[in-house]
Amino acid sequence: MGLFSALLGNAGAVNSETLIKDYGKLLIDSEQIELGFKLIRDTFIFTNKRLILIEKQGITGSKVEYKSILYKSITRFSVETAGTFDLEAELKIWVSSEVNPSIVKQFNKGVNVYDVQSVLAHHVLK
């Protein structure tokens, strides 16, 4: 992920080994990381059981919030691909019966948003 893209808040893919090293303690025994992305300070991880959002807070980032969203609570999602002049693709996720999306994340062009859509569809449509 390029620095300019990161400064804009766009997410870039992170390999599973790095995610397991950093966040393996969040996983239960049968849980496996399938896909993960990192913003400047925040990370979100798709596992075979849930979506985990890791949001660092404060100036130092020492305070961290870990949100777990079960796939069965996701009622809909959308993926918007990057256009010719766009720098990023966008993911929106609605949880339960909310009118506005609960989660909105932007990806740099290096991320295959079809992979993101595939993982979500696989788990949400079960």
Order of alpha helices (4+ residues) and beta strands (2+ residues): alpha-beta-alpha-beta-beta-beta-beta-beta-beta-beta-alpha
